[in-house]
Amino acid sequence: MSSFVSGSAHSGNQTFKLASRFALRELRGGLKGFYIFIACIALGVAAIAGVTSVSRALTEGIAEEGQAILGGDLSFSIIHRQVEPDQAAFLETLGDVSRVATLRAMSRRTDTGDQALVELKAVDNAYPLYGSLDLASGQPLDEALAPKDGVWGAVVDLALLARLDVEIGDQLALGRTTVRIADVIEGEPDKLAGGMDFGPRLMISDAAIPDTGLVQPGSLVRWHYRVRMSPAPDIQDLQSVVERAKAAEPDAGWRVRSRANASPGLQRSIDRFAQFLTLVGLTALVVGGVGVANAVRSYLETKREVIASFKCLGSTGGFVFRIYLVQMLIIALIGILIGLVLGAIIPFAAGAALSSVLPVQLAASIYPAELGLGLLYGLLTALAFALWPLGRAHDVPPTALFRDIVTGGSKLPRKRYLFATAITVLVLVTIAIFLSHDKDLAVVYIGATAGAFVLLVAVARLIMSAARRLPSVRSTELRLAIANIHRPGALTPSVVLSLGLGLSLLVALALIDGNLRRELSATISDRAPSFFFVDIQSHERDAFEALLMQEAPDADMQSVPMLRGRIISLKGIPSDQFKPAEEGSEWVLRGDRGITYEKTLPENSKLAEGTWWPEDYSGKPLVSFDLESATELGLAIGDTITVNVLGREITAEIANLRDIEWQSFGINFVMVFSPNTFAGAPHANLMTLGWAEEVPTETELALLKTVSNAFPTVTSVRVKDAISQVNELVAQLAWAIRGASSITLIASVLVLAGALAAGHRSRIYDAVILKTIGATRPRLILAYGLEYAILGLVTAVFALVAGGIAAWYVITQIMGGSFVLMPVTAAGAALVALILTVGFGLIGTWRVLGEKPAPVLRNL
């Protein structure tokens, strides 16, 4: 030891190497007191590494199956019409071509008249170019779709059999023809390329399309031309072919995709969901960081004698800091290693457990970059929360270290440790924002988390201050509980911090979910129409409207012409090169949009800027644009927009901007053109029907049956069915998010358990002294129970307020809905907080009250 003193006092050779030797010697005693530390780090790292690895596995799965998902190496899709002969000839020069038509239609039982909305898909003999369509019987697709006894064959999803109570061999009416159910689809390779489905699949041969009568001028049918190139080109060559196709056929009006971007909607969803879950994992790490700080502080309290000995023998504060920093890093690395192992296993476990649920096969593997990200986050979080308590030991003299258990000293560490903590936090935040798919969302989320963290610290201090100023109460147990809340070394900051963030996040998610469902339900009953009728041909419109007036004379009807078009350019800039002023309306530029023309201002719209054109207007094409979308895109009155409709490019000037009530679920369009724009263009009509007051379900179903039988080519969408499906999707998504977010609550529980364990030593002294002067075990249990109940209740109130504000902001400011605070959610938050704090507190207290007084009194 003399050499240590000499080395430390004279030569200053207190290096990390020597500090590491002392750190490893001290760790021979085991990891007691650090299990919560390790669990918190492991949980956060596992969440981040697992989520990013699953996201990468899904992305790789999409890339590996890109040809099958897209249906070819390239896909050319066009709305309303088929390609021109010269365009078809160009496609054939690229490789083998398969043609597929998709649309929504009504299928009906021929005996009972029961009907269902189906996603109709008509395929040619070359389908599928990649992958295989699996049928339950194993028969070839062309045999299943071939006509028998003059009736075309069809293959369907199993859900359609259940919905219409039919079986293989039964016949269904489809448009103006009848099809025979020949088989059940078990696997459809290109299903993901179609986007969201509102009904089960029904697949027929494209040769059967004319017999159905479903495809008329202006019908909402989309034609897909898939190309298989030989040999299969690489991604760079594919992009060159895409550019060549655009240059060769600039007026084709088709949307071109390659296998490199087989399912952009799914990829965006994966990226956003992964980003959210990564931020949740980071939140769990931050919550766990409180546990890290508690564990370090508690551990240093048990090492007072050792630290005092080091300093009495000539050690500097910096050397003491290095010893325990090395120990913290070693322990943190143990937790990180456990988290990385769990994170590496998660993709394989998810692939096996969710194979029947996931839309694409996971390419499960070990992804070093994603695991490295988890390691980096874990290490930075451990450092950010350990540096502060470690730094406090630098300048504290041995006498103060021994007295710290009584005084609860709160001296700040040196500036260099404060600076190191700040830099670590800054690096952590910068990495989280830089690697996010949506940086604005990351900034808001991290800012809200940091704000909630600061608020929780302030709330804890406010609770302690208020408890200190309360007048004395007569109840001894309550008086002791209040004193425990504000005394030096109180559990108040740890309990409030540990539970506050996790509960706030879960309250916010529950309120968002509840308000979305309430808004959907209220909209259905108050404002939404009962039916949308699609693809009403112009020559059928009058007869169709007359039928509705006869069957539902007291209903409200609205009818508009409807076409589909794709925005080609804005302000003369091609849409794929256009940079919106703000994020939020990029969806307007993706794919085809519904468009219409009107003489007068549509219902559910208010004129916000500009003037409406006269009813007899005959000048240059004009367009009315949605105000919110125009603002986010950076458009103003006078700007021009070019759209491709029915193969023609039409440039119109923005004449006015409308404020649209999207929540009404009525007929609304982003773009409404002046009537002269599409004079003479073939188009179908869209009609809605609704009652001022709610009518029985039987009335709606009877009308649906009558309309489907009289006009078999018109697609009828019952709004309640569509909203019900959306509600189910919202519910599933909400449960998935809440389940993933529960990681934060688990971290909160771990930190709470660690905080109570850290206060175990001081509680033993309290209990022994109080028992010595006559306190009984029931009275002490009551006092501690009251303390934990007060802290849990206050934390629940904060979680309700903070989570409510967050949910209000999301619902009203981002989604544009109305917000209602739900008392059941509030009661649930309070109950969870009380159960956790009182439950864990009393479990720990029971152990404390079991300590024998004699050994403790001898060491006082």
Secondary structure, 3 states (H helix, E strand, C coil): CHHHHHHHHHHCCCCHHHHHHHHHHHHHHCCCCCHHHHHHHHHHHHHHHHHHHHHHHHHHHHHHCHHHHHCCCEEEEEECCCCCHHHHHHHHHHCEEEEEEEEEEEEEECCCCCEEEEEEEEECCCCCCCCCCEECCCCCHHHHHCCECCEEEEEECHHHHHHHCCCCCCEEEECCEEEEEEEEEEECCCHHHHCCCCCCEEEEEHHHHHHHCCCCCCCCCEEEEEEECCCCCCHHHHHHHHHHHHHHCCCCCCEEEEHHHCCHHHHHHHHHHHHHHHHHHHHHHHHHHHHHHHHHHHHHHHCHHHHHHHHHCCCCHHHHHHHHHHHHHHHHHHHHHHHHHHHHHHHHHHHHHCCCCCCCCCCCCCCHHHHHHHHHHHHHHHHHHHHHHHHHCCCCCHHHHHHHHHHCCCCCCCHHHHHHHHHHHHHHHHHHHHCCCCHHHHHHHHHHHHHHHHHHHHHHHHHHHHHHHCCCCCCHHHHHHHHHHHCCCCCHHHHHHHHHHHHHHHHHHHHHHHHHHHHHHHHHHHCCCCEEEEEEEHHHHHHHHHHHHHHCCCCEEEEEEEEEEEEEEECCEECCCCCCCCCCCHHHHCCCEEEEECCCCCCCEEEEEECCCCCCCCCCCEEEEEHHHHHHHCCCCCCEEEEEECCEEEEEEEEEEEEECHHHCCCCCCEEECHHHHCCCCCEEEEEEECCCCCCHHHHHHHHHHHHHHCCCCEEEEHHHHHHHHHHHHHHHHHHHHHHHHHHHHHHHHHHHHHHHHCHHHHHHHHHHHHHCCCCHHHHHHHHHHHHHHHHHHHHHHHHHHHHHHHHHHHHHHCCCCCCCCHHHHHHHHHHHHHHHHHHHHHHHHHHHCCCHHHHHHCC
